[in-house]
Amino acid sequence: MIEDGDRTKESFQRLAAAELPGLYSLARRLVRDGAEDLVQEALLRAYRSFGTLKEDPAAGRWLKRILVNVFRDELRRRARAVEELPVEQVEHFSLYQTLVEHDPLPYSDTLHHDFLQSFGREDIREVLMRLPEIYRAPLVLRYMDGFATKEIARMLDAPLGTILARLHRGRQRFERELWTYAQETGLLLKGAVR
């Protein structure tokens, strides 16, 4: 339990310094540009409500929730229309089937695995950034930061069914973007496979 006397500027600074790399990493995965601004706003909000933090071990997740809330508020503020693909276009794409049909790695016994191994960290980040934010945020929170689906629904203030649908469509869209990115960048040309 954190004592009221410990709730000082210095204790918040220690907490923020320890969690800053994780916050920045999450922010970079959520937004293309402006990760620093997102983290800064999250830290300002966290400082204002530092008194509500009950336990030290919960600090990392508490700060990440605040960051996601800032992200969600920014999305609402912009109220930008999201380009969505018709369900039929997304649902019928199968990365595995596409790989089998195009056979980009003709000597591979583990085609799907070898294809995925072709992508570096920056390639994956670029593919993620191509996704609309309504799909990117749940994917990042679930698969990169390990939040439970119910937690994501609360964090993004959306019904559980909506989040499940966005995760499903987001995975499908992510696979489609992986294939498109590999074609655009020549990732599968001879010698390009890592």
N, C-alpha and C positions, 0 to 999 in steps of 0.2 A: 504494500500500500504506500502511495506517495503521500508524505506529510505536507500539510499546508505551508509549513515553513520552508519546505524545499522547492516550492513552486516559484522559483525566482527566474530572473532573466538568464542567469548562468545555467540553470538546469535545463531550461528550454534550449539554449544554445548547444549544450552537450547532446541533447536528444536530436536536434535538427542536424547537427554535424554527423552523427552516427547514421542517420537515416537518409541523408541527402543523396548518396549514390543510387540507392534503390528508388527514391522518388524521381530523380532525374531520368533514370532508365525507364520507368513506367511512363513518364511524361513524353519521352521521345518516341515510345511505341504508340502512344495515343494521338499525337499531333505531328505533322510534318515540320512545321516551323512554330516557334513560340514555346518550346518546352521550358525554357528558363522562366518565361512569364507565368506559365502554368504553375511551376514549382514555387515561385515567389508568392503568388496569390494564395496558394495552398498553405504556405508557411505563415503568412500574415493571418489567415483565418485560424490556423492552429494555435498561434500565439494568443489570439483573442479568447480562445476557448480552452486554453491549457488547463484551467481549473477543473474541467470536466473529465480529464484523464484520470482513471482510477488506479491503473496498474502499469508499471514499467514494461512488462513483457508485451502488453497490447499496443505499445506506442507505434511500432512499425505499421501495423494494420490500420490503426487509427489515423495516422498521417496519410496512408494510401487512400483511405475512404474519403478523407477531406479533399485530396487531390482529384479523385474521381468526381466528387460533388462539384468542384470548381469546373472541371471539364464539362460535365453535364450542364451546368448553368451557362457556360459559354456557348454550348450547342443551342440551347434554348434561346439565348439572347440573339444569336445570329439568325435563328429560324430559317436556315437555308434549306432549300428543297434538296433531297437526296436522290441521286440518279439510281433508280432500281431497275434491275433486269426483270422481265416477266419470269414467273416461277418456272414456266416450261423451259426457257432458255438455260436457267441455272440447273434445274433438277436433272436434265438429261445429259449433262456433261459428266463424264467419268475420266479422271486422269489416268487411271490404270488402263481403261479401254483405249484411250487416245494413244498412250504409249505403245500398246500392242499393235495398233493400226499403223502408226507412223514409224515404229521401230528405230528410234533415234540412236540407240546404243546396240547395234546388231550383234555384238559379241558378248552381251551381258546375260548371265544366268539369273541375275537378280535385278531385273529391269527397273522396277518401281524404286527399290532401295538405291540403285546406282543413280537414277535420275535425281532423287532427293539429295544425294550426296554431292551433286554438281553445284548446289547453291551454298554460297558463303553467307556469313552473318549479314553483310550489307545487302546482298541480293534479297534475303528474306525480309529485311527491313523495308527495302524498296517495294517489294510485292505487298507487304502489309500496308504501306502508305497509299497504295493504289486503291485499297478497299474503301468504300464509304464508311464514315465514322460509326454509323449505327451497327455495322458488322464488325469493324475493327475493335471497338472498345470491348464488347463481350469476349471476342477471341483472345485478346491480350490478357484480360483479367482472368479468364478461365485457364488458358493453356500456358501462359507465361508467368502469371503471378499466383496461380493456384487457388483462386477464390472459388467457393462453391457457387453453383448456379443460383441458388436462392439468395445468397449474399449479393451476387451481381444484380439480380432483379431489384433488391432493395437499394443498392448503390445507384443504379441507373433510373430508379423510380419507374419501373416498368413491370407489367405482369410477368409471372414466371413463364407462361406459355409464349409470350412475345420473345423473351430472352432465349428460350429453347429454339424457337423458329429462327431467330437471328444467328444463333450459333450454328444451326444446321445450314442455313443459306450462306452464312459467312464461310464455313468450311468449303462448301461447294464453290463459292466465288473465289476463295483463296486458291483452290486447285486450278481453276480456270486461269487465274492471273499468273500462277506459277508457269503454266504451259505457255501463255502469251509472252511472259517475260523471257523465258528460255529461248523462244523463237526470235524475239526482237533483239536480244543481246548476243545471239549466236552461241549461247552457253553450251549447246549440244554439238557444236562443230568439232571435228577431230582435234584433239589436243586441248579443247576447252574444258573437258570433264576433269574435275579436280580429284 
